[in-house]
Amino acid sequence: MWLFIITSCMLFAALTSAYIVYTGGDPSRGIKVKLPVEFIYSTVLIVISSVTMHLAFKAAQRMDGSKQRIFLGVTAALGFAFFYSQYSAWNALFEAGAPFVNSNASESFIYVFSAFHVIHILAGICMIVYTMIRQGGKITQARNMFHMEVTSLFWHFLDILWIYLYVFLLLNQ
């Protein structure tokens, strides 16, 4: 998992670096559209989902399987809500005059950043579902905790990553 997280960091560092190189300090190449309010909703959703993931992890430590499943389910639902808020943000960007394909690539970067992050969110949801299925079966506490640690680590990474991307976009408006 650490190798995957490092690889993902490198991917997003490359994307943000490409944005910086593209704009090159030229204000005419910057983002000319206001970031949609849906990105704030996304941020709130992902932060709350990190809290519910932490609660699922704590429930797993206490060997409380029912609460673990509930909190994992809520986390997955918040992940889907995050996906929907990103989709809504893309619609808002389009309606604001910033379609994905346009003459200003810096505005296209908004879609690229958020789309790559959404792909990671979907992978995180798959991990949550897998952990829920495995937890519901007859596995040892040690195995359950292993799944929870890996899933929790990845989900918290996604939270931090989104905050980084959102702040990066805010600072480059």
C-alpha positions as a Markdown table, in Angstrom:
| # | Residue | x | y | z |
|---|---|---|---|---|
| 1 | Met | 0.0 | 0.0 | 0.0 |
| 2 | Trp | 2.8 | 2.4 | 0.8 |
| 3 | Leu | 4.3 | 1.9 | -2.7 |
| 4 | Phe | 0.9 | 2.6 | -4.2 |
| 5 | Ile | 0.6 | 5.8 | -2.1 |
| 6 | Ile | 4.0 | 6.9 | -3.1 |
| 7 | Thr | 3.2 | 6.3 | -6.7 |
| 8 | Ser | 0.0 | 8.2 | -6.4 |
| 9 | Cys | 1.9 | 11.1 | -4.8 |
| 10 | Met | 4.2 | 11.1 | -7.7 |
| 11 | Leu | 1.3 | 11.1 | -10.2 |
| 12 | Phe | -0.4 | 14.1 | -8.5 |
| 13 | Ala | 3.0 | 15.9 | -8.1 |
| 14 | Ala | 3.6 | 15.5 | -11.8 |
| 15 | Leu | 0.1 | 16.8 | -12.6 |
| 16 | Thr | 0.4 | 19.9 | -10.4 |
| 17 | Ser | 3.9 | 20.5 | -11.7 |
| 18 | Ala | 2.5 | 20.3 | -15.3 |
| 19 | Tyr | 0.0 | 22.9 | -14.3 |
| 20 | Ile | 2.6 | 25.2 | -12.9 |
| 21 | Val | 4.8 | 24.8 | -16.0 |
| 22 | Tyr | 1.8 | 25.4 | -18.3 |
| 23 | Thr | 0.8 | 28.6 | -16.5 |
| 24 | Gly | 4.5 | 29.7 | -16.2 |
| 25 | Gly | 3.5 | 32.8 | -14.3 |
| 26 | Asp | 1.4 | 34.1 | -17.2 |
| 27 | Pro | -1.9 | 35.4 | -15.8 |
| 28 | Ser | -3.6 | 34.8 | -19.2 |
| 29 | Arg | -3.1 | 31.1 | -18.8 |
| 30 | Gly | -4.6 | 30.9 | -15.3 |
| 31 | Ile | -7.9 | 29.6 | -14.2 |
| 32 | Lys | -10.5 | 32.2 | -15.2 |
| 33 | Val | -13.5 | 30.6 | -13.6 |
| 34 | Lys | -14.5 | 30.6 | -10.0 |
| 35 | Leu | -14.2 | 27.1 | -8.4 |
| 36 | Pro | -17.7 | 25.7 | -7.9 |
| 37 | Val | -19.1 | 25.5 | -4.4 |
| 38 | Glu | -19.5 | 21.7 | -4.9 |
| 39 | Phe | -15.8 | 21.4 | -4.2 |
| 40 | Ile | -16.5 | 22.7 | -0.7 |
| 41 | Tyr | -19.2 | 20.1 | -0.3 |
| 42 | Ser | -16.7 | 17.5 | -1.5 |
| 43 | Thr | -14.2 | 18.6 | 1.1 |
| 44 | Val | -16.7 | 18.4 | 3.9 |
| 45 | Leu | -17.8 | 14.9 | 2.7 |
| 46 | Ile | -14.3 | 13.5 | 2.5 |
| 47 | Val | -13.4 | 14.9 | 5.9 |
| 48 | Ile | -16.5 | 13.4 | 7.5 |
| 49 | Ser | -15.7 | 10.1 | 5.7 |
| 50 | Ser | -12.3 | 10.0 | 7.3 |
| 51 | Val | -13.9 | 10.4 | 10.7 |
| 52 | Thr | -16.3 | 7.5 | 10.0 |
| 53 | Met | -13.3 | 5.4 | 8.7 |
| 54 | His | -11.5 | 6.1 | 11.9 |
| 55 | Leu | -14.6 | 5.0 | 13.9 |
| 56 | Ala | -14.7 | 1.8 | 11.8 |
| 57 | Phe | -11.1 | 1.2 | 12.6 |
| 58 | Lys | -11.6 | 1.7 | 16.3 |
| 59 | Ala | -14.7 | -0.6 | 16.2 |
| 60 | Ala | -12.5 | -3.3 | 14.6 |
| 61 | Gln | -9.9 | -2.9 | 17.3 |
| 62 | Arg | -12.6 | -3.5 | 19.9 |
| 63 | Met | -13.8 | -6.5 | 17.9 |
| 64 | Asp | -17.2 | -4.9 | 17.4 |
| 65 | Gly | -18.1 | -6.2 | 14.0 |
| 66 | Ser | -21.5 | -4.7 | 13.7 |
| 67 | Lys | -20.3 | -1.2 | 14.3 |
| 68 | Gln | -17.3 | -1.8 | 12.0 |
| 69 | Arg | -19.7 | -2.7 | 9.2 |
| 70 | Ile | -22.0 | 0.2 | 9.9 |
| 71 | Phe | -19.1 | 2.8 | 9.8 |
| 72 | Leu | -17.6 | 1.2 | 6.8 |
| 73 | Gly | -21.0 | 1.4 | 5.0 |
| 74 | Val | -21.4 | 5.0 | 6.0 |
| 75 | Thr | -17.8 | 5.7 | 4.7 |
| 76 | Ala | -18.6 | 4.0 | 1.4 |
| 77 | Ala | -21.9 | 6.0 | 1.1 |
| 78 | Leu | -19.9 | 9.2 | 1.8 |
| 79 | Gly | -17.5 | 8.2 | -0.9 |
| 80 | Phe | -20.4 | 7.9 | -3.4 |
| 81 | Ala | -21.7 | 11.3 | -2.2 |
| 82 | Phe | -18.2 | 12.7 | -2.9 |
| 83 | Phe | -18.3 | 11.2 | -6.4 |
| 84 | Tyr | -21.7 | 12.8 | -7.0 |
| 85 | Ser | -20.5 | 16.2 | -5.7 |
| 86 | Gln | -17.5 | 16.0 | -8.1 |
| 87 | Tyr | -19.9 | 15.3 | -10.9 |
| 88 | Ser | -22.0 | 18.2 | -9.9 |
| 89 | Ala | -18.8 | 20.4 | -9.8 |
| 90 | Trp | -18.0 | 19.3 | -13.3 |
| 91 | Asn | -21.5 | 20.3 | -14.5 |
| 92 | Ala | -21.1 | 23.7 | -12.7 |
| 93 | Leu | -17.7 | 24.3 | -14.4 |
| 94 | Phe | -19.2 | 23.5 | -17.8 |
| 95 | Glu | -22.1 | 25.8 | -17.2 |
| 96 | Ala | -19.7 | 28.6 | -16.0 |
| 97 | Gly | -18.0 | 28.4 | -19.4 |
| 98 | Ala | -15.1 | 26.1 | -18.6 |
| 99 | Pro | -15.7 | 22.9 | -20.5 |
| 100 | Phe | -13.1 | 20.1 | -20.3 |
| 101 | Val | -11.8 | 20.9 | -23.9 |
| 102 | Asn | -11.1 | 24.6 | -24.2 |
| 103 | Ser | -8.4 | 27.0 | -25.2 |
| 104 | Asn | -7.3 | 27.4 | -21.6 |
| 105 | Ala | -5.7 | 24.2 | -20.5 |
| 106 | Ser | -5.4 | 25.3 | -16.9 |
| 107 | Glu | -9.2 | 25.0 | -16.6 |
| 108 | Ser | -9.0 | 21.5 | -18.1 |
| 109 | Phe | -6.5 | 20.7 | -15.3 |
| 110 | Ile | -9.4 | 21.1 | -12.8 |
| 111 | Tyr | -11.2 | 18.2 | -14.5 |
| 112 | Val | -8.0 | 16.1 | -14.7 |
| 113 | Phe | -7.1 | 16.6 | -11.0 |
| 114 | Ser | -10.6 | 15.8 | -9.8 |
| 115 | Ala | -11.1 | 12.9 | -12.2 |
| 116 | Phe | -7.9 | 11.2 | -11.2 |
| 117 | His | -8.9 | 11.7 | -7.6 |
| 118 | Val | -12.4 | 10.2 | -8.2 |
| 119 | Ile | -10.8 | 7.1 | -9.7 |
| 120 | His | -8.8 | 6.7 | -6.5 |
| 121 | Ile | -12.1 | 7.2 | -4.5 |
| 122 | Leu | -13.7 | 4.4 | -6.5 |
| 123 | Ala | -10.7 | 2.2 | -5.7 |
| 124 | Gly | -11.1 | 3.1 | -2.1 |
| 125 | Ile | -14.8 | 2.2 | -2.1 |
| 126 | Cys | -13.9 | -1.2 | -3.6 |
| 127 | Met | -11.4 | -1.7 | -0.8 |
| 128 | Ile | -14.1 | -0.8 | 1.7 |
| 129 | Val | -16.6 | -3.3 | 0.2 |
| 130 | Tyr | -13.9 | -6.0 | 0.1 |
| 131 | Thr | -13.1 | -5.3 | 3.8 |
| 132 | Met | -16.8 | -5.5 | 4.7 |
| 133 | Ile | -17.2 | -8.8 | 2.8 |
| 134 | Arg | -14.1 | -10.3 | 4.4 |
| 135 | Gln | -15.0 | -9.0 | 7.9 |
| 136 | Gly | -18.4 | -10.7 | 7.5 |
| 137 | Gly | -16.8 | -14.0 | 6.9 |
| 138 | Lys | -14.9 | -16.2 | 9.3 |
| 139 | Ile | -11.5 | -14.5 | 9.4 |
| 140 | Thr | -9.2 | -14.0 | 12.3 |
| 141 | Gln | -9.0 | -10.7 | 14.2 |
| 142 | Ala | -5.4 | -10.2 | 13.0 |
| 143 | Arg | -6.6 | -10.6 | 9.3 |
| 144 | Asn | -9.5 | -8.3 | 9.9 |
| 145 | Met | -7.2 | -5.7 | 11.4 |
| 146 | Phe | -4.8 | -6.0 | 8.5 |
| 147 | His | -7.6 | -5.3 | 6.0 |
| 148 | Met | -8.8 | -2.4 | 8.2 |
| 149 | Glu | -5.3 | -0.9 | 8.4 |
| 150 | Val | -4.7 | -1.0 | 4.7 |
| 151 | Thr | -8.1 | 0.3 | 3.8 |
| 152 | Ser | -8.0 | 3.0 | 6.5 |
| 153 | Leu | -4.5 | 4.1 | 5.4 |
| 154 | Phe | -5.6 | 4.5 | 1.8 |
| 155 | Trp | -8.8 | 6.3 | 2.7 |
| 156 | His | -7.0 | 8.8 | 4.9 |
| 157 | Phe | -4.5 | 9.3 | 2.2 |
| 158 | Leu | -7.3 | 10.2 | -0.2 |
| 159 | Asp | -8.6 | 12.8 | 2.3 |
| 160 | Ile | -5.2 | 14.5 | 2.5 |
| 161 | Leu | -4.8 | 14.3 | -1.2 |
| 162 | Trp | -8.1 | 16.0 | -1.9 |
| 163 | Ile | -7.4 | 18.8 | 0.6 |
| 164 | Tyr | -4.0 | 19.3 | -1.1 |
| 165 | Leu | -5.7 | 19.4 | -4.6 |
| 166 | Tyr | -8.4 | 21.8 | -3.4 |
| 167 | Val | -6.0 | 24.2 | -1.7 |
| 168 | Phe | -3.7 | 24.0 | -4.8 |
| 169 | Leu | -6.7 | 25.0 | -7.0 |
| 170 | Leu | -7.8 | 27.7 | -4.7 |
| 171 | Leu | -4.3 | 29.3 | -4.6 |
| 172 | Asn | -4.1 | 29.2 | -8.4 |
| 173 | Gln | -7.5 | 30.8 | -9.2 |
